[in-house]
Amino acid sequence: MEWVNRLSRMNRREESVFGNQMLPPGYEFVYASGDRGAKDYIGNQMIVRCDKLATHILRRVAASSEFRDRLRSAPGDRWVAAGLVRPRETTEPKV
Protein backbone atom coordinates (compact mmCIF):
# COMPACT_ATOMS: atom_id res chain seq x y z
CA MET A 1 0.00 0.00 0.00
CA GLU A 2 2.83 2.34 -0.84
CA TRP A 3 0.41 4.49 -2.84
CA VAL A 4 -1.69 5.18 0.27
CA ASN A 5 1.46 6.23 2.14
CA ARG A 6 2.40 8.53 -0.73
CA LEU A 7 -1.07 10.11 -0.65
CA SER A 8 -0.63 10.84 3.04
CA ARG A 9 2.75 12.47 2.41
CA MET A 10 1.29 14.53 -0.43
CA ASN A 11 -1.60 15.66 1.79
CA ARG A 12 0.93 16.80 4.42
CA ARG A 13 2.87 18.62 1.62
CA GLU A 14 5.92 16.45 2.37
CA GLU A 15 5.98 15.00 -1.15
CA SER A 16 5.26 16.63 -4.49
CA VAL A 17 2.36 15.52 -6.65
CA PHE A 18 4.24 15.91 -9.92
CA GLY A 19 7.72 17.25 -10.44
CA ASN A 20 8.08 19.99 -7.85
CA GLN A 21 4.33 20.77 -7.71
CA MET A 22 2.80 20.39 -4.27
CA LEU A 23 -0.88 19.89 -3.58
CA PRO A 24 -2.48 23.35 -3.26
CA PRO A 25 -3.75 24.50 0.15
CA GLY A 26 -7.34 23.49 0.82
CA TYR A 27 -7.10 20.27 -1.23
CA GLU A 28 -6.62 16.72 -0.06
CA PHE A 29 -6.32 13.41 -1.87
CA VAL A 30 -8.49 10.53 -0.76
CA TYR A 31 -8.07 6.86 -1.52
CA ALA A 32 -11.08 4.91 -2.68
CA SER A 33 -11.32 1.24 -3.55
CA GLY A 34 -14.11 -1.16 -4.29
CA ASP A 35 -12.30 -3.79 -2.25
CA ARG A 36 -12.33 -2.00 1.10
CA GLY A 37 -14.60 0.43 2.88
CA ALA A 38 -17.51 -0.08 0.49
CA LYS A 39 -19.99 -0.02 3.36
CA ASP A 40 -18.57 3.09 4.99
CA TYR A 41 -17.56 5.56 2.30
CA ILE A 42 -19.53 6.95 -0.62
CA GLY A 43 -16.48 7.05 -2.94
CA ASN A 44 -15.94 3.35 -2.41
CA GLN A 45 -19.65 2.63 -2.88
CA MET A 46 -19.59 4.50 -6.19
CA ILE A 47 -16.59 2.48 -7.41
CA VAL A 48 -18.34 -0.79 -6.55
CA ARG A 49 -21.57 0.29 -8.29
CA CYS A 50 -19.76 1.50 -11.41
CA ASP A 51 -17.76 -1.71 -11.61
CA LYS A 52 -20.88 -3.87 -11.29
CA LEU A 53 -22.78 -1.83 -13.88
CA ALA A 54 -19.86 -1.86 -16.34
CA THR A 55 -19.52 -5.64 -15.93
CA HIS A 56 -23.27 -6.09 -16.51
CA ILE A 57 -23.23 -3.91 -19.64
CA LEU A 58 -20.15 -5.61 -21.12
CA ARG A 59 -21.66 -9.05 -20.56
CA ARG A 60 -24.87 -7.99 -22.31
CA VAL A 61 -22.96 -6.51 -25.22
CA ALA A 62 -20.78 -9.60 -25.58
CA ALA A 63 -23.86 -11.86 -25.46
CA SER A 64 -25.82 -9.92 -28.07
CA SER A 65 -26.19 -11.48 -31.48
CA GLU A 66 -25.87 -8.07 -33.13
CA PHE A 67 -22.44 -7.59 -31.58
CA ARG A 68 -21.28 -11.07 -32.60
CA ASP A 69 -22.59 -10.60 -36.15
CA ARG A 70 -20.91 -7.23 -36.54
CA LEU A 71 -17.65 -8.60 -35.19
CA ARG A 72 -17.73 -11.65 -37.50
CA SER A 73 -18.52 -9.68 -40.64
CA ALA A 74 -16.26 -6.74 -39.95
CA PRO A 75 -13.60 -6.21 -42.59
CA GLY A 76 -10.23 -4.89 -41.52
CA ASP A 77 -10.12 -3.65 -37.97
CA ARG A 78 -12.91 -5.57 -36.26
CA TRP A 79 -12.98 -3.36 -33.18
CA VAL A 80 -13.58 -0.25 -35.27
CA ALA A 81 -16.12 -1.94 -37.54
CA ALA A 82 -18.00 -3.31 -34.53
CA GLY A 83 -18.29 0.20 -33.16
CA LEU A 84 -16.27 -0.55 -30.04
CA VAL A 85 -13.56 2.00 -30.69
CA ARG A 86 -13.05 4.96 -32.95
CA PRO A 87 -9.87 5.43 -34.92
CA ARG A 88 -7.71 8.26 -33.70
CA GLU A 89 -8.02 11.29 -35.92
CA THR A 90 -4.67 12.12 -37.37
CA THR A 91 -3.57 14.91 -39.55
CA GLU A 92 -1.05 14.18 -42.23
CA PRO A 93 2.07 16.28 -41.96
CA LYS A 94 2.28 18.92 -44.64
CA VAL A 95 5.32 18.59 -46.84
Helices and strands as residue ranges (DSSP letters): H 2-11, H 42-63, H 65-73, H 78-81
